[in-house]
């Protein structure tokens, strides 16, 4: 598949204030680049694409020569996705399958998967062919310098074009939360799992991804962003409810008025 060209030559770590900081002046963080990875994938009615997509993710993770786990969270699929996923999990010991008995939403699946994750690195994406597993390699190159690496979909590839709703959503995130990332709706993210101790996911719907970024920004986490390959699949985009602009604004109101940052952690004596 044709790879999109990045909109910039390199990613730059971004501070919570939205300013940029050069590599040599970034605070030094404990090395984590070679640590085991937990990958969380919400799935819903993905029977047609699940096996090929999961095999691609397994192939890339095997190439890293480290322990990993893939956590599939099935959101009460009705097309046989769960049965297929169960068979794939039995054949691949690195795959774990969790299931919701009733439809709960993308954010609720993330909450289930993040809670179940065991390894120091936490990766979140989809398992439906929209994103390229090979891009994770580039994210690992940054993670020693920051606490979170977010992806953005390149408009230069001509495969992806932001609509007015996405543009509005991006600017509202910037105005309300001071979040200066290019694409808060790009579902491709690598982070140090430890930051989620202070980032409980409140949103049940797709707004959860922007919630994670906004809370990390507020907590002062160092973040970077880099371009990812993206293949639009309209039927995949339509699978997760609560994604209209009005419902996104409801998510803004909830997080802005009643944010939950979990229990405060006192510094060690």
Order of alpha helices (4+ residues) and beta strands (2+ residues): beta-alpha-beta-alpha-beta-alpha-beta-alpha-beta-alpha-beta-alpha-beta-alpha-alpha
